[in-house]
């Protein structure tokens, strides 16, 4: 997983702009998460359930306004599945890729956050993307 300014998945490949940061803001800006999956040979054609959530440093979900105006956790669900292409050598890992782009998010300045990925209800430590927002800029004299 990689934090970026923008990302795109096309034909199983990831195209990333401004990737690899861990500090952002303080002003809200668009961002993206690029994810590359290595799916074991024997798990071809298995559908994986993904959940990606944004958490505070206390492990609480970050709340954002929904279309109806109520506050809801920032949570993305998706599925990924890879098939074996013809002629692929037995035992070769199968590639999967996903790019998720976000508009500006309402994040607090000088705060630590974490994107956490869960696959089929399981989470590993390296399936997290922690990042920090810079402190608010002091007002400029006019």
FIFI-239498 format. One record per atom (N, C-alpha, C): y, x, z; residue number from 1; atom name; chain; residue in three letters. Coordinates in nm, 2 decimals, decimal comma. Each point is the difference from the previous one (the first is absolute). Layout:
// residues N
> c2/c1/c3/seq/atom/mol/type
> Y/X/Z/NUM/CA/A/Ala
...
END
This chain:
// residues 142
> c2/c1/c3/seq/atom/mol/type
> -0,12/0,09/0,00/1/N/A/Unk
> 0,12/-0,09/0,00/1/CA/A/Unk
> 0,12/0,09/0,00/1/C/A/Unk
> 0,11/-0,05/-0,07/2/N/A/Unk
> 0,12/0,08/-0,01/2/CA/A/Unk
> 0,12/-0,09/-0,01/2/C/A/Unk
> 0,10/0,03/0,08/3/N/A/Unk
> 0,13/-0,07/0,00/3/CA/A/Unk
> 0,08/0,05/-0,12/3/C/A/Unk
> 0,07/-0,09/-0,07/4/N/A/Unk
> 0,08/0,04/-0,11/4/CA/A/Unk
> 0,12/-0,10/-0,02/4/C/A/Unk
> 0,09/0,05/-0,09/5/N/A/Unk
> 0,11/-0,09/-0,03/5/CA/A/Unk
> -0,05/-0,11/-0,09/5/C/A/Unk
> -0,09/0,03/-0,09/6/N/A/Unk
> -0,06/-0,10/-0,10/6/CA/A/Unk
> -0,13/0,05/-0,04/6/C/A/Unk
> -0,09/-0,09/-0,03/7/N/A/Unk
> -0,14/0,04/-0,05/7/CA/A/Unk
> -0,05/-0,11/-0,10/7/C/A/Unk
> -0,09/0,04/-0,08/8/N/A/Unk
> -0,06/-0,09/-0,10/8/CA/A/Unk
> -0,14/0,04/-0,02/8/C/A/Unk
> -0,09/-0,09/-0,01/9/N/A/Unk
> -0,14/0,02/-0,04/9/CA/A/Unk
> -0,02/-0,05/-0,14/9/C/A/Unk
> -0,05/0,09/-0,08/10/N/A/Unk
> -0,03/-0,04/-0,14/10/CA/A/Unk
> -0,13/0,07/-0,05/10/C/A/Unk
> -0,10/-0,09/-0,03/11/N/A/Unk
> -0,13/0,05/-0,05/11/CA/A/Unk
> -0,06/0,09/0,10/11/C/A/Unk
> 0,01/-0,03/0,13/12/N/A/Unk
> -0,07/0,08/0,10/12/CA/A/Unk
> 0,08/0,12/0,04/12/C/A/Unk
> 0,11/0,03/-0,05/13/N/A/Unk
> 0,08/0,12/0,03/13/CA/A/Unk
> 0,12/-0,05/0,08/13/C/A/Unk
> 0,06/0,09/0,09/14/N/A/Unk
> 0,12/-0,03/0,07/14/CA/A/Unk
> 0,11/0,08/-0,06/14/C/A/Unk
> 0,12/-0,07/-0,02/15/N/A/Unk
> 0,12/0,07/-0,04/15/CA/A/Unk
> 0,10/-0,02/0,11/15/C/A/Unk
> 0,05/0,11/0,06/16/N/A/Unk
> 0,07/0,00/0,12/16/CA/A/Unk
> 0,14/0,07/-0,02/16/C/A/Unk
> 0,10/-0,07/0,05/17/N/A/Unk
> 0,14/0,06/0,00/17/CA/A/Unk
> 0,04/0,02/0,14/17/C/A/Unk
> 0,06/0,11/0,03/18/N/A/Unk
> 0,05/0,03/0,14/18/CA/A/Unk
> -0,11/-0,01/0,10/18/C/A/Unk
> -0,11/0,05/-0,02/19/N/A/Unk
> -0,12/-0,01/0,09/19/CA/A/Unk
> 0,00/0,11/0,11/19/C/A/Unk
> -0,06/-0,04/0,11/20/N/A/Unk
> -0,03/0,10/0,10/20/CA/A/Unk
> 0,10/0,01/0,12/20/C/A/Unk
> 0,08/-0,10/0,01/21/N/A/Unk
> 0,10/0,01/0,11/21/CA/A/Unk
> -0,05/-0,07/0,13/21/C/A/Unk
> 0,06/0,04/0,11/22/N/A/Unk
> -0,04/-0,06/0,13/22/CA/A/Unk
> 0,13/-0,04/0,09/22/C/A/Unk
> 0,12/0,02/-0,06/23/N/A/Unk
> 0,12/-0,04/0,06/23/CA/A/Unk
> 0,08/-0,07/-0,10/23/C/A/Unk
> 0,06/-0,12/0,04/24/N/A/Unk
> 0,08/-0,08/-0,10/24/CA/A/Unk
> 0,12/-0,06/0,07/24/C/A/Unk
> 0,08/-0,07/-0,08/25/N/A/Unk
> 0,11/-0,07/0,05/25/CA/A/Unk
> 0,12/0,09/0,05/25/C/A/Unk
> 0,09/-0,06/0,08/26/N/A/Unk
> -0,02/-0,12/0,07/26/CA/A/Unk
> 0,02/-0,13/-0,08/26/C/A/Unk
> 0,07/0,02/-0,11/27/N/A/Unk
> 0,03/-0,12/-0,08/27/CA/A/Unk
> -0,13/-0,05/-0,07/27/C/A/Unk
> -0,02/-0,13/0,00/28/N/A/Unk
> -0,13/-0,05/-0,07/28/CA/A/Unk
> 0,00/0,04/-0,15/28/C/A/Unk
> -0,11/0,05/-0,04/29/N/A/Unk
> -0,03/0,04/-0,14/29/CA/A/Unk
> -0,14/-0,05/-0,04/29/C/A/Unk
> -0,02/-0,02/-0,13/30/N/A/Unk
> -0,13/-0,03/-0,04/30/CA/A/Unk
> -0,10/0,12/0,03/30/C/A/Unk
> -0,12/-0,04/0,01/31/N/A/Unk
> -0,11/0,11/0,03/31/CA/A/Unk
> -0,13/-0,05/-0,06/31/C/A/Unk
> -0,10/0,09/0,01/32/N/A/Unk
> -0,13/-0,04/-0,06/32/CA/A/Unk
> -0,11/0,08/0,08/32/C/A/Unk
> -0,12/-0,05/-0,02/33/N/A/Unk
> -0,12/0,07/0,06/33/CA/A/Unk
> -0,09/0,01/-0,12/33/C/A/Unk
> -0,05/0,13/-0,02/34/N/A/Unk
> -0,10/0,02/-0,10/34/CA/A/Unk
> -0,13/0,03/0,07/34/C/A/Unk
> -0,11/-0,06/-0,04/35/N/A/Unk
> -0,13/0,02/0,06/35/CA/A/Unk
> -0,10/0,03/-0,10/35/C/A/Unk
> -0,08/0,11/0,02/36/N/A/Unk
> -0,11/0,04/-0,08/36/CA/A/Unk
> -0,12/-0,01/0,08/36/C/A/Unk
> -0,10/-0,07/-0,06/37/N/A/Unk
> -0,13/-0,02/0,07/37/CA/A/Unk
> -0,11/0,08/-0,07/37/C/A/Unk
> -0,09/0,06/0,08/38/N/A/Unk
> -0,12/0,06/-0,05/38/CA/A/Unk
> -0,11/-0,09/0,04/38/C/A/Unk
> -0,06/-0,07/-0,09/39/N/A/Unk
> -0,10/-0,10/0,03/39/CA/A/Unk
> -0,14/0,07/-0,03/39/C/A/Unk
> -0,09/0,00/0,10/40/N/A/Unk
> -0,13/0,06/-0,02/40/CA/A/Unk
> -0,08/-0,06/-0,11/40/C/A/Unk
> -0,07/0,08/-0,07/41/N/A/Unk
> -0,08/-0,05/-0,11/41/CA/A/Unk
> -0,09/-0,12/0,03/41/C/A/Unk
> -0,06/0,00/0,12/42/N/A/Unk
> -0,09/-0,11/0,04/42/CA/A/Unk
> 0,08/-0,12/0,04/42/C/A/Unk
> 0,13/0,00/0,00/43/N/A/Unk
> 0,08/-0,12/0,04/43/CA/A/Unk
> 0,08/-0,06/-0,12/43/C/A/Unk
> -0,05/0,04/-0,12/44/N/A/Unk
> 0,06/-0,06/-0,12/44/CA/A/Unk
> -0,02/-0,15/0,00/44/C/A/Unk
> 0,10/-0,07/-0,05/45/N/A/Unk
> 0,00/-0,15/-0,01/45/CA/A/Unk
> 0,00/-0,07/0,14/45/C/A/Unk
> 0,03/0,08/0,10/46/N/A/Unk
> 0,02/-0,07/0,13/46/CA/A/Unk
> 0,15/-0,03/0,02/46/C/A/Unk
> 0,03/-0,11/0,04/47/N/A/Unk
> 0,14/-0,04/0,02/47/CA/A/Unk
> 0,04/0,03/0,14/47/C/A/Unk
> 0,11/0,08/0,01/48/N/A/Unk
> 0,05/0,04/0,13/48/CA/A/Unk
> 0,12/-0,08/0,04/48/C/A/Unk
> 0,01/-0,05/0,12/49/N/A/Unk
> 0,11/-0,08/0,05/49/CA/A/Unk
> 0,10/0,10/0,06/49/C/A/Unk
> 0,12/0,00/-0,04/50/N/A/Unk
> 0,11/0,09/0,05/50/CA/A/Unk
> 0,10/-0,08/0,07/50/C/A/Unk
> 0,05/0,07/0,11/51/N/A/Unk
> 0,12/-0,06/0,07/51/CA/A/Unk
> 0,09/0,12/0,03/51/C/A/Unk
> 0,13/-0,01/-0,04/52/N/A/Unk
> 0,10/0,10/0,03/52/CA/A/Unk
> 0,11/-0,07/0,08/52/C/A/Unk
> 0,03/0,06/0,11/53/N/A/Unk
> 0,10/-0,06/0,09/53/CA/A/Unk
> 0,10/0,11/0,05/53/C/A/Unk
> 0,12/-0,05/0,02/54/N/A/Unk
> 0,11/0,09/0,05/54/CA/A/Unk
> 0,01/-0,02/0,15/54/C/A/Unk
> -0,01/0,10/0,08/55/N/A/Unk
> 0,00/-0,01/0,14/55/CA/A/Unk
> 0,11/0,09/0,06/55/C/A/Unk
> 0,05/-0,04/0,12/56/N/A/Unk
> 0,10/0,08/0,07/56/CA/A/Unk
> -0,08/0,11/0,07/56/C/A/Unk
> 0,08/0,09/0,06/57/N/A/Unk
> -0,07/0,11/0,08/57/CA/A/Unk
> -0,08/-0,05/0,11/57/C/A/Unk
> 0,02/-0,12/0,05/58/N/A/Unk
> -0,07/-0,06/0,11/58/CA/A/Unk
> -0,13/-0,07/-0,05/58/C/A/Unk
> -0,02/0,00/-0,14/59/N/A/Unk
> -0,11/-0,07/-0,05/59/CA/A/Unk
> 0,02/-0,15/-0,03/59/C/A/Unk
> 0,12/-0,04/0,02/60/N/A/Unk
> 0,03/-0,14/-0,03/60/CA/A/Unk
> 0,04/-0,02/-0,14/60/C/A/Unk
> -0,04/-0,12/-0,06/61/N/A/Unk
> 0,04/-0,03/-0,14/61/CA/A/Unk
> 0,15/-0,01/-0,02/61/C/A/Unk
> 0,04/0,06/-0,11/62/N/A/Unk
> 0,14/-0,02/-0,04/62/CA/A/Unk
> 0,02/-0,14/-0,06/62/C/A/Unk
> 0,10/-0,07/0,05/63/N/A/Unk
> 0,02/-0,14/-0,04/63/CA/A/Unk
> 0,11/0,00/-0,11/63/C/A/Unk
> -0,03/-0,08/-0,11/64/N/A/Unk
> 0,10/-0,02/-0,11/64/CA/A/Unk
> 0,01/-0,15/-0,02/64/C/A/Unk
> 0,12/-0,04/-0,06/65/N/A/Unk
> 0,02/-0,14/-0,03/65/CA/A/Unk
> -0,09/-0,04/-0,12/65/C/A/Unk
> -0,07/-0,12/0,01/66/N/A/Unk
> -0,08/-0,05/-0,10/66/CA/A/Unk
> 0,09/-0,08/-0,10/66/C/A/Unk
> -0,06/-0,06/-0,10/67/N/A/Unk
> 0,08/-0,08/-0,10/67/CA/A/Unk
> 0,05/-0,13/0,07/67/C/A/Unk
> -0,07/-0,04/0,11/68/N/A/Unk
> 0,05/-0,12/0,07/68/CA/A/Unk
> 0,10/0,03/0,11/68/C/A/Unk
> 0,03/0,14/0,02/69/N/A/Unk
> 0,10/0,04/0,10/69/CA/A/Unk
> -0,06/0,04/0,13/69/C/A/Unk
> -0,13/-0,03/0,03/70/N/A/Unk
> -0,06/0,03/0,12/70/CA/A/Unk
> -0,04/0,15/0,00/70/C/A/Unk
> -0,01/0,07/0,12/71/N/A/Unk
> -0,04/0,14/0,01/71/CA/A/Unk
> -0,15/0,00/0,00/71/C/A/Unk
> -0,05/0,09/-0,09/72/N/A/Unk
> -0,15/0,02/-0,01/72/CA/A/Unk
> -0,03/0,15/-0,01/72/C/A/Unk
> -0,12/0,04/0,04/73/N/A/Unk
> -0,03/0,14/0,00/73/CA/A/Unk
> -0,01/0,05/-0,15/73/C/A/Unk
> 0,05/0,13/-0,02/74/N/A/Unk
> -0,01/0,05/-0,14/74/CA/A/Unk
> -0,14/0,05/-0,02/74/C/A/Unk
> -0,08/-0,08/-0,07/75/N/A/Unk
> -0,14/0,02/-0,02/75/CA/A/Unk
> -0,04/-0,03/-0,15/75/C/A/Unk
> -0,07/0,10/-0,05/76/N/A/Unk
> -0,05/-0,02/-0,14/76/CA/A/Unk
> -0,15/0,00/0,00/76/C/A/Unk
> -0,06/-0,09/-0,07/77/N/A/Unk
> -0,14/-0,01/-0,02/77/CA/A/Unk
> -0,03/0,02/-0,15/77/C/A/Unk
> -0,11/0,07/-0,03/78/N/A/Unk
> -0,04/0,02/-0,14/78/CA/A/Unk
> -0,15/0,03/0,00/78/C/A/Unk
> -0,05/0,01/-0,12/79/N/A/Unk
> -0,14/0,03/-0,02/79/CA/A/Unk
> -0,01/0,12/-0,10/79/C/A/Unk
> -0,10/0,08/0,01/80/N/A/Unk
> -0,02/0,11/-0,09/80/CA/A/Unk
> -0,15/0,01/-0,03/80/C/A/Unk
> -0,03/0,02/-0,13/81/N/A/Unk
> -0,14/0,01/-0,04/81/CA/A/Unk
> 0,00/0,09/-0,12/81/C/A/Unk
> -0,10/0,09/-0,01/82/N/A/Unk
> -0,02/0,09/-0,11/82/CA/A/Unk
> -0,14/-0,01/-0,06/82/C/A/Unk
> -0,01/-0,01/-0,13/83/N/A/Unk
> -0,12/0,00/-0,07/83/CA/A/Unk
> -0,03/0,14/-0,05/83/C/A/Unk
> -0,13/0,02/-0,04/84/N/A/Unk
> -0,04/0,13/-0,06/84/CA/A/Unk
> 0,03/0,00/-0,15/84/C/A/Unk
> 0,08/0,09/-0,05/85/N/A/Unk
> 0,01/0,01/-0,14/85/CA/A/Unk
> -0,13/0,05/-0,07/85/C/A/Unk
> -0,02/-0,04/-0,12/86/N/A/Unk
> -0,12/0,05/-0,07/86/CA/A/Unk
> 0,00/0,15/-0,01/86/C/A/Unk
> -0,12/0,06/0,02/87/N/A/Unk
> -0,01/0,14/-0,02/87/CA/A/Unk
> 0,04/0,09/0,12/87/C/A/Unk
> 0,05/-0,07/0,11/88/N/A/Unk
> 0,04/0,08/0,11/88/CA/A/Unk
> -0,12/0,06/0,08/88/C/A/Unk
> 0,01/0,13/0,03/89/N/A/Unk
> -0,11/0,07/0,07/89/CA/A/Unk
> -0,03/-0,06/0,13/89/C/A/Unk
> -0,13/-0,03/0,03/90/N/A/Unk
> -0,03/-0,05/0,13/90/CA/A/Unk
> 0,05/0,08/0,11/90/C/A/Unk
> 0,05/-0,07/0,11/91/N/A/Unk
> 0,05/0,07/0,11/91/CA/A/Unk
> 0,15/0,03/0,00/91/C/A/Unk
> 0,07/-0,02/-0,12/92/N/A/Unk
> 0,14/0,02/-0,01/92/CA/A/Unk
> 0,08/-0,11/0,07/92/C/A/Unk
> 0,10/0,04/0,08/93/N/A/Unk
> 0,08/-0,10/0,07/93/CA/A/Unk
> 0,08/-0,08/-0,10/93/C/A/Unk
> 0,02/-0,12/0,03/94/N/A/Unk
> 0,08/-0,09/-0,09/94/CA/A/Unk
> 0,15/0,00/0,05/94/C/A/Unk
> 0,09/0,01/-0,10/95/N/A/Unk
> 0,14/-0,01/0,04/95/CA/A/Unk
> 0,05/-0,14/0,01/95/C/A/Unk
> 0,09/-0,02/0,09/96/N/A/Unk
> 0,08/-0,12/0,01/96/CA/A/Unk
> 0,14/0,03/0,04/96/C/A/Unk
> 0,09/-0,07/-0,05/97/N/A/Unk
> 0,14/0,03/0,02/97/CA/A/Unk
> 0,08/-0,13/0,03/97/C/A/Unk
> 0,11/0,01/0,08/98/N/A/Unk
> 0,08/-0,12/0,03/98/CA/A/Unk
> 0,14/0,05/0,03/98/C/A/Unk
> 0,10/-0,07/-0,06/99/N/A/Unk
> 0,14/0,03/0,03/99/CA/A/Unk
> 0,07/-0,13/0,05/99/C/A/Unk
> 0,06/0,01/0,12/100/N/A/Unk
> 0,07/-0,12/0,05/100/CA/A/Unk
> 0,15/0,04/0,02/100/C/A/Unk
> 0,09/-0,08/-0,06/101/N/A/Unk
> 0,14/0,03/0,00/101/CA/A/Unk
> 0,07/-0,10/0,09/101/C/A/Unk
> 0,10/0,04/0,08/102/N/A/Unk
> 0,07/-0,09/0,09/102/CA/A/Unk
> 0,15/0,01/-0,03/102/C/A/Unk
> 0,07/-0,11/0,01/103/N/A/Unk
> 0,14/0,00/0,00/103/CA/A/Unk
> 0,05/0,06/0,13/103/C/A/Unk
> 0,13/0,00/0,02/104/N/A/Unk
> 0,05/0,06/0,12/104/CA/A/Unk
> -0,05/-0,08/0,12/104/C/A/Unk
> -0,05/0,07/0,10/105/N/A/Unk
> -0,06/-0,06/0,12/105/CA/A/Unk
> 0,10/0,01/0,12/105/C/A/Unk
> 0,00/-0,10/0,08/106/N/A/Unk
> 0,10/0,00/0,11/106/CA/A/Unk
> -0,05/0,08/0,12/106/C/A/Unk
> 0,01/0,13/-0,01/107/N/A/Unk
> -0,05/0,09/0,10/107/CA/A/Unk
> 0,11/0,05/0,09/107/C/A/Unk
> -0,03/0,02/0,13/108/N/A/Unk
> 0,10/0,05/0,10/108/CA/A/Unk
> 0,02/0,15/-0,03/108/C/A/Unk
> 0,13/0,05/0,02/109/N/A/Unk
> 0,02/0,14/-0,01/109/CA/A/Unk
> -0,06/0,07/0,12/109/C/A/Unk
> -0,03/0,13/-0,03/110/N/A/Unk
> -0,05/0,09/0,11/110/CA/A/Unk
> -0,13/-0,05/0,06/110/C/A/Unk
> -0,09/-0,05/-0,08/111/N/A/Unk
> -0,12/-0,07/0,05/111/CA/A/Unk
> -0,12/0,06/-0,07/111/C/A/Unk
> -0,11/0,00/0,06/112/N/A/Unk
> -0,13/0,05/-0,06/112/CA/A/Unk
> -0,08/-0,13/-0,03/112/C/A/Unk
> -0,06/0,01/-0,12/113/N/A/Unk
> -0,08/-0,11/-0,05/113/CA/A/Unk
> -0,13/0,06/-0,06/113/C/A/Unk
> -0,10/-0,09/-0,03/114/N/A/Unk
> -0,12/0,04/-0,05/114/CA/A/Unk
> -0,06/-0,11/-0,10/114/C/A/Unk
> -0,03/0,04/-0,12/115/N/A/Unk
> -0,08/-0,08/-0,09/115/CA/A/Unk
> -0,15/0,02/0,04/115/C/A/Unk
> -0,07/-0,10/0,03/116/N/A/Unk
> -0,14/0,01/0,04/116/CA/A/Unk
> -0,09/-0,08/-0,10/116/C/A/Unk
> -0,10/0,08/-0,06/117/N/A/Unk
> -0,09/-0,06/-0,09/117/CA/A/Unk
> -0,14/-0,03/0,07/117/C/A/Unk
> -0,05/-0,12/-0,02/118/N/A/Unk
> -0,13/-0,04/0,05/118/CA/A/Unk
> -0,08/-0,04/-0,12/118/C/A/Unk
> -0,13/0,05/-0,01/119/N/A/Unk
> -0,09/-0,03/-0,11/119/CA/A/Unk
> -0,12/-0,07/0,06/119/C/A/Unk
> -0,03/-0,12/-0,04/120/N/A/Unk
> -0,11/-0,07/0,05/120/CA/A/Unk
> 0,00/-0,01/0,16/120/C/A/Unk
> 0,11/-0,01/0,06/121/N/A/Unk
> 0,02/-0,01/0,14/121/CA/A/Unk
> -0,01/0,13/0,07/121/C/A/Unk
> -0,01/0,11/-0,07/122/N/A/Unk
> -0,01/0,14/0,06/122/CA/A/Unk
> 0,13/0,08/-0,03/122/C/A/Unk
> 0,04/0,08/0,10/123/N/A/Unk
> 0,12/0,08/-0,01/123/CA/A/Unk
> -0,04/0,15/0,04/123/C/A/Unk
> 0,04/0,09/-0,08/124/N/A/Unk
> -0,01/0,14/0,03/124/CA/A/Unk
> 0,14/0,06/0,02/124/C/A/Unk
> 0,00/0,11/0,08/125/N/A/Unk
> 0,13/0,06/0,03/125/CA/A/Unk
> 0,08/0,04/-0,12/125/C/A/Unk
> -0,07/0,06/-0,10/126/N/A/Unk
> 0,07/0,04/-0,12/126/CA/A/Unk
> 0,03/-0,11/-0,10/126/C/A/Unk
> -0,02/-0,12/0,04/127/N/A/Unk
> 0,04/-0,12/-0,08/127/CA/A/Unk
> 0,14/-0,05/0,05/127/C/A/Unk
> 0,08/0,08/0,06/128/N/A/Unk
> 0,13/-0,03/0,06/128/CA/A/Unk
> 0,11/0,08/-0,07/128/C/A/Unk
> 0,11/-0,06/-0,02/129/N/A/Unk
> 0,12/0,08/-0,05/129/CA/A/Unk
> 0,12/-0,02/0,10/129/C/A/Unk
> 0,01/0,09/0,10/130/N/A/Unk
> 0,12/-0,01/0,09/130/CA/A/Unk
> 0,12/0,05/-0,07/130/C/A/Unk
> 0,12/-0,06/0,03/131/N/A/Unk
> 0,13/0,04/-0,05/131/CA/A/Unk
> 0,10/-0,04/0,10/131/C/A/Unk
> 0,12/0,07/-0,02/132/N/A/Unk
> 0,11/-0,02/0,09/132/CA/A/Unk
> 0,13/-0,04/-0,08/132/C/A/Unk
> 0,08/-0,09/0,06/133/N/A/Unk
> 0,13/-0,02/-0,06/133/CA/A/Unk
> 0,10/0,08/0,07/133/C/A/Unk
> 0,10/0,05/-0,08/134/N/A/Unk
> 0,11/0,09/0,05/134/CA/A/Unk
> 0,09/-0,09/0,10/134/C/A/Unk
> 0,07/0,07/0,08/135/N/A/Unk
> 0,10/-0,06/0,09/135/CA/A/Unk
> 0,11/-0,06/-0,09/135/C/A/Unk
> 0,06/-0,11/0,06/136/N/A/Unk
> 0,11/-0,07/-0,07/136/CA/A/Unk
> 0,11/0,10/-0,02/136/C/A/Unk
> 0,07/-0,01/-0,11/137/N/A/Unk
> 0,12/0,09/-0,03/137/CA/A/Unk
> 0,11/-0,05/0,09/137/C/A/Unk
> 0,08/0,09/0,05/138/N/A/Unk
> 0,12/-0,04/0,08/138/CA/A/Unk
> 0,10/-0,06/-0,10/138/C/A/Unk
> 0,08/-0,10/0,05/139/N/A/Unk
> 0,11/-0,05/-0,09/139/CA/A/Unk
> 0,09/0,11/-0,05/139/C/A/Unk
> 0,04/-0,01/-0,13/140/N/A/Unk
> 0,09/0,10/-0,05/140/CA/A/Unk
> 0,15/-0,05/0,02/140/C/A/Unk
> 0,08/0,10/0,04/141/N/A/Unk
> 0,15/-0,05/0,01/141/CA/A/Unk
> 0,05/-0,03/-0,13/141/C/A/Unk
> 0,09/-0,10/0,00/142/N/A/Unk
> 0,06/-0,04/-0,13/142/CA/A/Unk
> 0,13/0,06/-0,03/142/C/A/Unk
END
